[in-house]
Amino acid sequence: MYIERTKDEVIIRLPAYVNTDGLQRFIDYLCYKEATAKSQATQDAVDQLAKEVKKDFWAKNRSKYIK
């Protein structure tokens, strides 16, 4: 593995034999960290938003899943 830091980015080079499934999960995690790095949201605000989204989803889709 080779890690290089430039002025604008960090470059990670891995051998081709590295498991791509694990690598994809790692990249997804890094994308999440990048997207939330400057967030000022509190955990309570995130939890409340998730609750509202779930409630709205079930209100619209209950009949598709529960008959």
Sine and cosine of phi, psi and omega as CSV:
sin_phi,cos_phi,sin_psi,cos_psi,sin_omega,cos_omega
0.00,0.00,0.59,-0.81,-0.01,-1.00
-0.73,-0.68,0.79,-0.62,0.02,-1.00
-0.86,-0.51,0.77,-0.63,0.00,-1.00
-0.77,-0.63,0.73,-0.68,0.07,-1.00
-0.95,-0.31,0.82,-0.57,0.09,-1.00
-0.94,-0.33,-0.05,-1.00,0.02,-1.00
-0.86,0.50,-0.60,0.80,-0.14,-0.99
-0.94,-0.33,-0.21,0.98,-0.11,-0.99
-0.35,-0.94,0.20,-0.98,0.14,-0.99
-0.92,-0.39,0.78,-0.63,-0.03,-1.00
-0.93,-0.36,0.81,-0.59,0.03,-1.00
-0.89,-0.46,0.82,-0.57,0.03,-1.00
-0.92,-0.38,0.78,-0.63,-0.01,-1.00
-0.84,-0.55,0.47,-0.88,0.07,-1.00
-0.90,0.44,0.46,-0.89,-0.05,-1.00
-0.90,0.45,-0.36,0.93,-0.04,-1.00
-0.99,0.15,-0.03,1.00,0.02,-1.00
-0.90,0.43,0.69,-0.72,-0.01,-1.00
-0.85,0.52,0.86,-0.50,-0.07,-1.00
-0.96,0.27,-0.44,0.90,0.05,-1.00
-0.90,0.43,-0.75,0.66,0.04,-1.00
-0.90,0.44,-0.63,0.78,0.03,-1.00
-0.89,0.45,-0.64,0.76,0.02,-1.00
-0.90,0.43,-0.65,0.76,0.05,-1.00
-0.89,0.46,-0.64,0.77,0.03,-1.00
-0.90,0.43,-0.69,0.72,0.02,-1.00
-0.90,0.43,-0.64,0.77,0.06,-1.00
-0.86,0.50,-0.67,0.74,0.03,-1.00
-0.89,0.45,-0.69,0.73,0.02,-1.00
-0.90,0.44,-0.62,0.78,0.06,-1.00
-0.88,0.47,-0.67,0.75,0.05,-1.00
-0.88,0.48,-0.72,0.70,-0.01,-1.00
-0.89,0.46,-0.64,0.77,0.02,-1.00
-0.91,0.41,-0.69,0.73,-0.05,-1.00
-0.93,0.37,-0.50,0.86,-0.07,-1.00
-0.97,-0.24,0.05,1.00,-0.10,-0.99
-0.85,0.53,-0.61,0.80,-0.06,-1.00
-0.97,-0.25,0.16,0.99,-0.02,-1.00
-0.93,0.37,0.63,-0.77,0.08,-1.00
-0.93,-0.37,0.21,0.98,0.00,-1.00
-0.92,0.39,0.62,-0.78,0.08,-1.00
-1.00,0.04,0.34,-0.94,0.04,-1.00
-0.88,0.47,-0.60,0.80,0.03,-1.00
-0.89,0.46,-0.66,0.75,0.02,-1.00
-0.91,0.41,-0.65,0.76,0.03,-1.00
-0.90,0.43,-0.69,0.72,0.01,-1.00
-0.88,0.47,-0.66,0.75,0.00,-1.00
-0.91,0.42,-0.68,0.73,0.03,-1.00
-0.88,0.47,-0.69,0.72,0.02,-1.00
-0.88,0.48,-0.64,0.77,0.02,-1.00
-0.89,0.45,-0.68,0.73,0.01,-1.00
-0.91,0.41,-0.65,0.76,0.00,-1.00
-0.90,0.43,-0.71,0.71,0.01,-1.00
-0.89,0.46,-0.68,0.73,-0.01,-1.00
-0.88,0.48,-0.71,0.70,0.01,-1.00
-0.90,0.43,-0.67,0.75,0.02,-1.00
-0.86,0.51,-0.75,0.67,-0.04,-1.00
-0.93,0.37,-0.55,0.83,0.05,-1.00
-0.89,0.46,-0.60,0.80,-0.03,-1.00
-1.00,0.08,-0.45,0.89,-0.19,-0.98
-0.87,-0.50,0.03,1.00,-0.07,-1.00
-0.80,0.60,-0.68,0.73,-0.06,-1.00
-0.92,0.40,-0.39,0.92,0.04,-1.00
-0.96,0.27,-0.46,0.89,-0.10,-0.99
-0.95,-0.32,-0.49,0.87,-0.04,-1.00
-0.86,-0.52,0.87,-0.49,-0.04,-1.00
-0.91,-0.42,0.00,0.00,0.00,0.00
